[in-house]
Amino acid sequence: MRNFFYLLFCLMVCSFGATAQDCGTSFGPFCYDQTSTLIPLAIDICPDAGNAIELTFTAGQVENTWDELQVFCGAAGSGSGGTQAYSGYGASGDVTTVVVTCGADECASVYINSDGSVTCATEAYESIEFDAACVVPPAAPANNDCATPAPLAVESGTACAAPVAGADVGLATYEAGTTCTTGGGDAAKDVWYSIVVPDNGEVTIETGGDMDTVMEAFDGCGGTSLACDDDGGVGVSSLIALTNLVPGNTVLVRVWEYLNDENEAWTICAYSDIVVLPAELSTFEAEADDKMNVVSWKTASEAGVLSFDIERSLDGKKGWTTIGNVDAEGTLQAGAQYQFMDKSPAQMSYYRLVTIDLDGSEDRSEIVAVEREAKSGFDIASVYPQPVRDQLTVVFNSDYETDVEVNVYNLMGQRVLQTFINAQENQNALSVEMGAFFPGVYVITLDNGQELIKQKLIKE
């Protein structure tokens, strides 16, 4: 008898199973007047072959925090047995502008999950309406396969401090071969991560968030399973603690949703109780090369290093300015090689390297110097930083001691700054305060009474 009334209800309010004709179709209005747990609004909204169905809700309300709008994606006929692609209340019960896209060739089914207390009719809610369109299927996550895992850095500590957002398993493709206890059979929509084993040979991998995850670790793509876990973490999250691993080896981690029927936000992290040491520099050097100076360095190890700042000074004693930043490779077991191009070098430049660790601490290297062939005449040797935020430094050459008029113009030709400097023979440095200038392009000119030289600069 229950099945008879359900069928009768669906004949009145549900849309069943077309294929290509659902592209460009509008559905509704639906005003849910039943208080059963799962109320079907439209079943099997399907795309044409090779495309994806996208639902855009244009009107409608539900009881906020109690009656969820739910959309499931799956094969024709799967209904609420497909993957849950959306479950929510829109904006405080207003579902207008909710957009849900299923995978290639999947059909969408729309339901109201009611708590049974009120209905659209009793509360005079706006009826639900939505449009269906056929679109190019969304791309699967880049780490959809064990051959292309996403690198996962190992944190130092005994708990997860900085989890990263998990990839969208709803867009992943099914892959067979799950060996863990799972409710979704031996195939799953999974994503993959790679972890380099730290020096102590131990690492813990943990998921978080709302999704009911299952996680399995392998010693390689197509390799041996090292461990598997369903709910060993907090709530329905997973946790795997691996020990006695070979430092430097790579562990692959496979993650999927327990029943392959939900797609919710989740996170993942890896951590180990390791001792983080600062970067150990093997070499740090700089040399002149055509119109630029090449600064290069090599590390023997760099666990816990965030990045490197390159600083420059004209005399090696004061006026140190950061002219660049390079992200660290972050390799635990081995070092790496780096290079930075100083495209506006002075005739005499001094460099030092600042190592910035993950904890914010800094360590400065020894100073190296580069002397370029002196330029004759009256010319600009270097303008930095570019773009400039506050203080600009202009390095210029002069054949003799003389007074120099300095002007800065905007693009309309209006002079916005004028100053004078007594230039000495050979190299000179001029500081220009530009913090109060509006962002844009400017031109700075230097005039010694005999020659006028200029340089374009950018204020951010």
C-alpha positions as CSV (number, residue, x, y, z in Angstrom):
1,M,0.0,0.0,0.0
2,R,2.9,2.4,0.8
3,N,4.3,1.8,-2.6
4,F,1.0,2.6,-4.2
5,F,0.7,6.0,-2.5
6,Y,4.3,6.8,-3.3
7,L,3.7,6.0,-7.0
8,L,0.5,8.1,-7.0
9,F,2.3,11.0,-5.4
10,C,5.2,10.9,-7.9
11,L,2.7,10.8,-10.8
12,M,1.4,14.2,-9.5
13,V,4.7,16.0,-8.7
14,C,7.7,14.1,-10.2
15,S,9.3,14.3,-13.6
16,F,10.6,10.9,-14.8
17,G,13.4,9.9,-17.0
18,A,13.8,11.7,-20.3
19,T,17.2,11.9,-21.9
20,A,18.2,14.7,-24.3
21,Q,14.9,16.5,-24.0
22,D,15.8,17.6,-20.5
23,C,18.4,20.0,-21.9
24,G,16.9,23.4,-21.8
25,T,13.9,22.3,-19.8
26,S,12.3,24.3,-16.9
27,F,10.9,22.4,-13.9
28,G,8.4,23.5,-11.4
29,P,6.8,25.2,-9.6
30,F,7.0,22.7,-6.8
31,C,5.5,23.4,-3.4
32,Y,6.2,20.4,-1.2
33,D,3.1,19.6,0.8
34,Q,4.1,16.3,2.2
35,T,6.0,15.8,5.5
36,S,7.7,12.4,4.6
37,T,11.4,12.2,5.1
38,L,12.4,12.3,1.4
39,I,10.1,14.1,-0.9
40,P,10.8,13.7,-4.7
41,L,10.4,16.8,-6.9
42,A,12.0,15.6,-10.1
43,I,13.6,12.2,-10.9
44,D,16.1,11.4,-13.7
45,I,16.9,14.7,-15.3
46,C,19.3,13.5,-17.9
47,P,21.7,15.1,-20.4
48,D,22.4,14.0,-24.0
49,A,25.3,11.7,-24.6
50,G,28.7,13.0,-23.5
51,N,27.4,16.0,-21.7
52,A,26.6,16.9,-18.1
53,I,23.3,18.1,-16.7
54,E,23.5,21.4,-14.8
55,L,20.5,22.6,-12.6
56,T,20.1,26.3,-11.8
57,F,17.5,27.1,-9.2
58,T,15.6,30.3,-10.1
59,A,13.0,30.4,-7.3
60,G,12.0,28.7,-4.1
61,Q,12.3,28.4,-0.3
62,V,12.7,25.6,2.2
63,E,12.6,25.7,6.0
64,N,16.0,26.9,7.0
65,T,18.2,24.5,9.0
66,W,15.5,21.8,8.8
67,D,14.3,21.0,5.3
68,E,17.2,20.4,3.0
69,L,17.1,20.7,-0.8
70,Q,19.0,17.7,-2.0
71,V,20.3,16.8,-5.5
72,F,21.7,13.3,-6.4
73,C,23.7,12.4,-9.4
74,G,24.0,9.0,-10.9
75,A,22.8,6.5,-13.6
76,A,19.2,6.8,-14.8
77,G,17.0,5.2,-12.3
78,S,19.3,5.6,-9.3
79,G,17.3,8.4,-7.8
80,S,18.4,9.1,-4.2
81,G,20.8,6.1,-4.5
82,G,23.2,8.2,-6.6
83,T,25.9,10.5,-5.2
84,Q,24.7,13.4,-3.2
85,A,25.9,16.4,-5.0
86,Y,24.1,19.1,-2.9
87,S,22.4,19.1,0.4
88,G,21.6,22.5,1.9
89,Y,19.2,25.4,2.5
90,G,20.6,27.9,-0.1
91,A,20.9,31.3,1.6
92,S,19.0,31.0,4.9
93,G,16.3,29.0,3.2
94,D,16.2,30.8,-0.1
95,V,17.5,28.3,-2.7
96,T,17.5,30.8,-5.6
97,T,20.9,30.8,-7.4
98,V,21.9,27.3,-6.2
99,V,23.7,25.6,-9.1
100,V,24.5,21.9,-9.2
101,T,26.4,20.2,-12.0
102,C,26.6,16.4,-12.3
103,G,29.2,14.3,-14.0
104,A,29.3,13.3,-17.7
105,D,26.2,11.2,-18.7
106,E,24.8,11.3,-15.1
107,C,21.2,12.1,-14.4
108,A,20.1,14.4,-11.6
109,S,17.3,13.8,-9.2
110,V,15.9,16.5,-6.9
111,Y,14.4,15.9,-3.4
112,I,13.3,17.8,-0.3
113,N,14.6,16.1,2.9
114,S,11.9,17.3,5.4
115,D,12.0,17.0,9.1
116,G,8.2,16.6,9.0
117,S,7.3,19.7,11.0
118,V,6.1,22.2,8.3
119,T,5.5,22.3,4.6
120,C,5.8,24.8,1.8
121,A,2.1,25.2,1.9
122,T,1.7,25.7,5.6
123,E,4.5,28.4,5.7
124,A,3.5,30.0,2.3
125,Y,7.0,29.5,1.0
126,E,7.9,30.5,-2.6
127,S,7.5,27.4,-4.8
128,I,10.7,25.8,-6.1
129,E,11.6,26.3,-9.8
130,F,14.8,25.4,-11.7
131,D,16.2,25.1,-15.2
132,A,18.2,22.2,-16.7
133,A,20.9,22.7,-19.2
134,C,23.4,20.4,-20.9
135,V,27.0,21.6,-20.4
136,V,30.5,20.3,-21.0
137,P,31.3,17.9,-18.1
138,P,33.5,19.3,-15.3
139,A,37.0,18.0,-15.4
140,A,38.0,15.3,-13.0
141,P,40.5,16.3,-10.2
142,A,44.1,16.4,-11.3
143,N,44.9,13.8,-8.6
144,N,42.2,11.4,-9.9
145,D,44.7,8.7,-10.6
146,C,47.6,7.2,-8.7
147,A,49.9,8.2,-11.5
148,T,49.2,11.9,-10.8
149,P,48.9,12.2,-7.0
150,A,48.9,15.6,-5.3
151,P,52.0,16.2,-3.1
152,L,51.1,16.4,0.6
153,A,53.8,18.1,2.8
154,V,54.6,16.5,6.1
155,E,54.0,18.9,9.1
156,S,56.3,18.7,12.1
157,G,54.3,17.8,15.2
158,T,52.0,15.3,16.9
159,A,48.7,16.7,15.5
160,C,47.3,18.2,12.3
161,A,48.0,22.0,12.4
162,A,47.4,23.1,8.8
163,P,45.0,20.7,6.9
164,V,44.5,21.3,3.2
165,A,41.2,21.1,1.4
166,G,40.5,17.7,-0.1
167,A,39.9,17.3,-3.8
168,D,36.3,17.0,-5.1
169,V,35.6,13.2,-5.1
170,G,32.3,13.8,-6.7
171,L,34.1,14.7,-10.0
172,A,36.5,11.7,-9.7
173,T,36.0,8.6,-11.8
174,Y,35.3,5.2,-10.5
175,E,38.3,2.9,-9.9
176,A,38.2,-0.7,-8.9
177,G,40.5,-2.4,-6.4
178,T,39.4,-1.1,-3.0
179,T,40.6,-3.6,-0.3
180,C,39.3,-1.9,2.8
181,T,36.0,-2.5,4.5
182,T,33.6,-0.2,2.6
183,G,29.9,0.1,1.9
184,G,30.3,1.1,-1.7
185,G,31.6,-2.2,-3.2
186,D,35.0,-2.8,-4.7
187,A,35.0,0.4,-6.8
188,A,35.1,4.0,-5.6
189,K,35.4,7.6,-6.8
190,D,38.8,8.2,-5.4
191,V,41.6,10.8,-5.3
192,W,45.3,10.3,-4.6
193,Y,48.1,12.0,-2.6
194,S,51.8,11.5,-2.3
195,I,53.9,11.8,0.8
196,V,57.7,11.7,1.1
197,V,58.7,9.7,4.2
198,P,60.5,12.0,6.7
199,D,63.9,11.1,8.4
200,N,62.3,9.3,11.3
201,G,60.5,6.8,9.1
202,E,57.1,7.7,10.6
203,V,54.1,9.6,9.3
204,T,50.4,10.0,10.3
205,I,47.8,10.8,7.7
206,E,44.4,12.1,8.8
207,T,41.3,13.4,7.2
208,G,38.7,15.8,8.6
209,G,35.5,17.6,7.7
210,D,32.0,16.3,7.1
211,M,32.6,13.6,4.5
212,D,32.7,10.0,5.6
213,T,36.1,9.1,4.2
214,V,37.9,5.8,3.7
215,M,41.7,6.0,3.3
216,E,44.3,3.5,2.1
217,A,48.1,3.8,1.9
218,F,50.3,2.1,-0.6
219,D,54.0,1.8,-1.2
220,G,53.6,2.8,-4.9
221,C,51.1,3.1,-7.8
222,G,49.8,-0.5,-8.2
223,G,51.9,-1.5,-5.2
224,T,51.3,-3.2,-1.8
225,S,48.7,-1.9,0.6
226,L,50.4,-0.6,3.8
227,A,47.3,0.2,5.9
228,C,43.6,1.1,5.5
229,D,41.1,2.9,7.7
230,D,37.5,4.0,7.7
231,D,36.5,5.8,10.9
232,G,39.8,5.9,12.9
233,G,39.9,9.7,13.0
234,V,37.4,12.1,14.6
235,G,33.8,11.2,13.8
236,V,33.6,9.7,10.4
237,S,37.1,10.8,9.4
238,S,40.0,8.5,8.7
239,L,43.5,8.1,10.3
240,I,46.5,6.0,9.4
241,A,49.7,6.0,11.4
242,L,52.7,4.4,9.5
243,T,56.0,3.4,11.1
244,N,59.2,1.7,10.1
245,L,59.2,3.3,6.7
246,V,62.3,4.0,4.6
247,P,63.2,7.8,4.8
248,G,62.9,9.4,1.4
249,N,60.5,6.8,0.0
250,T,57.1,7.9,-1.3
251,V,53.8,6.7,0.1
252,L,50.7,7.0,-2.0
253,V,47.4,7.6,-0.2
254,R,44.0,6.9,-1.7
255,V,40.8,8.6,-0.4
256,W,37.2,8.0,-1.2
257,E,33.7,8.4,0.3
258,Y,32.4,5.4,2.2
259,L,29.2,4.7,0.1
260,N,30.1,6.8,-2.9
261,D,26.8,8.6,-2.3
262,E,27.8,11.9,-0.7
263,N,30.2,14.7,-1.7
264,E,30.9,17.0,1.2
265,A,33.8,19.2,2.2
266,W,36.8,17.4,3.7
267,T,40.4,18.0,4.5
268,I,43.6,16.0,4.7
269,C,47.0,16.4,6.4
270,A,50.2,14.5,7.2
271,Y,52.4,15.0,10.2
272,S,55.3,13.5,12.0
273,D,57.2,14.2,15.2
274,I,60.4,15.3,13.5
275,V,63.1,17.7,14.4
276,V,63.1,20.6,12.0
277,L,66.5,22.0,11.2
278,P,67.2,25.2,9.4
279,A,68.5,25.2,5.8
280,E,72.2,24.3,5.4
281,L,73.7,26.3,2.6
282,S,76.3,24.5,0.4
283,T,77.1,27.5,-1.8
284,F,76.0,31.1,-2.2
285,E,77.5,33.2,-5.0
286,A,76.7,35.9,-7.5
287,E,78.2,36.9,-10.9
288,A,77.7,39.5,-13.6
289,D,76.1,38.3,-16.8
290,D,75.4,40.6,-19.7
291,K,72.8,43.2,-18.4
292,M,72.0,41.4,-15.1
293,N,73.6,39.8,-12.1
294,V,72.9,36.1,-11.4
295,V,72.5,35.2,-7.8
296,S,72.6,31.4,-7.1
297,W,72.8,29.1,-4.1
298,K,72.5,25.5,-3.2
299,T,71.2,23.9,0.0
300,A,72.4,20.6,1.6
301,S,69.2,20.3,3.5
302,E,66.2,22.6,4.1
303,A,63.6,21.0,6.3
304,G,61.1,23.5,7.7
305,V,62.2,26.3,5.3
306,L,59.4,28.5,3.8
307,S,61.3,30.7,1.4
308,F,64.4,32.8,0.7
309,D,64.7,36.6,0.4
310,I,67.5,38.1,-1.7
311,E,68.8,41.4,-0.3
312,R,71.0,43.9,-2.0
313,S,73.1,46.8,-0.7
314,L,75.3,49.3,-2.6
315,D,78.1,49.3,0.0
316,G,77.6,46.0,1.9
317,K,77.0,47.8,5.2
318,K,73.7,49.6,5.1
319,G,70.7,50.2,3.0
320,W,69.8,46.5,2.5
321,T,66.8,46.1,0.3
322,T,64.8,43.0,-0.5
323,I,64.8,42.6,-4.3
324,G,63.2,39.2,-4.6
325,N,61.8,36.1,-2.9
326,V,62.0,32.5,-3.9
327,D,59.9,29.7,-2.4
328,A,61.8,26.8,-0.9
329,E,61.5,23.3,-2.3
330,G,61.0,22.1,1.3
331,T,62.8,18.8,0.8
332,L,63.4,17.0,4.0
333,Q,66.2,14.6,3.0
334,A,68.1,16.5,0.3
335,G,68.9,20.0,-0.8
336,A,68.1,21.9,-3.9
337,Q,69.5,24.5,-6.3
338,Y,68.2,28.0,-6.8
339,Q,68.8,31.0,-9.0
340,F,67.6,34.7,-9.0
341,M,68.2,37.3,-11.7
342,D,68.9,40.9,-10.6
343,K,67.7,42.7,-13.7
344,S,68.7,46.2,-12.4
345,P,72.2,45.8,-11.0
346,A,74.4,48.6,-9.9
347,Q,78.1,48.9,-10.8
348,M,78.9,47.6,-7.4
349,S,76.3,45.3,-5.8
350,Y,76.4,43.4,-2.5
351,Y,74.1,40.5,-1.9
352,R,73.0,38.3,1.1
353,L,70.5,35.6,1.4
354,V,67.8,35.5,4.1
355,T,66.4,32.0,5.0
356,I,62.8,32.2,6.3
357,D,61.7,29.2,8.3
358,L,58.1,28.0,8.7
359,D,58.1,29.3,12.3
360,G,59.0,32.8,11.1
361,S,62.6,32.8,12.2
362,E,65.2,34.1,9.8
363,D,68.9,33.4,9.2
364,R,71.2,35.6,7.0
365,S,74.1,34.3,4.9
366,E,77.5,35.7,4.3
367,I,77.8,38.7,1.9
368,V,78.9,38.3,-1.7
369,A,79.8,41.2,-4.1
370,V,79.6,41.7,-7.8
371,E,81.5,44.5,-9.6
372,R,80.4,45.3,-13.1
373,E,82.4,47.1,-15.7
374,A,82.0,50.9,-15.1
375,K,79.9,52.8,-17.4
376,S,81.2,56.1,-18.7
377,G,79.1,59.3,-19.2
378,F,75.9,60.4,-17.5
379,D,73.5,57.5,-17.3
380,I,71.1,55.6,-15.0
381,A,72.5,52.3,-13.8
382,S,69.7,50.9,-11.8
383,V,66.2,51.8,-10.5
384,Y,64.6,49.6,-7.8
385,P,62.4,48.2,-6.6
386,Q,60.1,47.9,-9.6
387,P,57.2,48.3,-8.9
388,V,57.8,50.6,-6.0
389,R,55.5,51.0,-3.0
390,D,57.3,53.5,-0.7
391,Q,61.0,54.3,-1.3
392,L,62.6,54.2,-4.7
393,T,66.4,54.0,-5.2
394,V,68.0,55.4,-8.4
395,V,71.6,54.5,-9.0
396,F,73.3,56.7,-11.7
397,N,76.8,57.4,-13.0
398,S,78.5,60.8,-13.6
399,D,81.8,61.6,-15.2
400,Y,82.4,64.5,-12.8
401,E,81.0,66.2,-9.8
402,T,78.0,68.4,-10.6
403,D,74.5,69.4,-9.5
404,V,71.7,67.3,-10.9
405,E,68.0,68.3,-11.1
406,V,65.6,65.4,-10.4
407,N,62.0,65.5,-11.6
408,V,59.2,62.9,-11.5
409,Y,56.3,63.3,-14.0
410,N,53.0,61.4,-14.3
411,L,51.6,60.2,-17.6
412,M,49.8,63.5,-18.2
413,G,53.2,65.3,-18.2
414,Q,52.5,67.0,-14.8
415,R,55.5,67.3,-12.5
416,V,54.7,65.7,-9.2
417,L,58.2,66.0,-7.5
418,Q,61.3,68.1,-7.9
419,T,64.6,67.8,-6.0
420,F,68.3,68.5,-6.4
421,I,71.4,66.4,-5.7
422,N,75.1,67.1,-5.7
423,A,76.4,64.2,-7.8
424,Q,79.9,62.9,-7.2
425,E,82.2,61.4,-9.8
426,N,81.4,57.8,-10.7
427,Q,78.4,56.1,-9.0
428,N,75.7,57.9,-7.1
429,A,72.6,56.7,-5.3
430,L,69.4,58.8,-4.9
431,S,66.4,57.9,-2.7
432,V,62.9,59.1,-3.7
433,E,60.0,58.8,-1.3
434,M,56.9,57.7,-3.3
435,G,54.6,56.4,-0.6
436,A,52.1,59.3,-1.1
437,F,51.9,58.9,-4.9
438,F,48.9,57.3,-6.6
439,P,49.4,53.9,-8.2
440,G,50.4,54.1,-11.9
441,V,53.2,54.8,-14.3
442,Y,55.7,57.7,-13.8
443,V,58.8,59.0,-15.5
444,I,61.9,60.1,-13.5
445,T,64.4,62.5,-15.2
446,L,67.9,63.5,-14.2
447,D,69.4,66.7,-15.7
448,N,73.0,67.8,-15.2
449,G,72.7,70.9,-17.3
450,Q,74.4,69.2,-20.3
451,E,72.4,66.0,-20.6
452,L,68.9,64.8,-19.6
453,I,68.3,61.1,-18.9
454,K,65.1,59.4,-17.9
455,Q,63.6,56.1,-16.7
456,K,60.0,54.8,-16.6
457,L,58.9,53.4,-13.2
458,I,55.7,51.8,-11.8
459,K,54.1,52.8,-8.4
460,E,51.9,50.1,-6.8
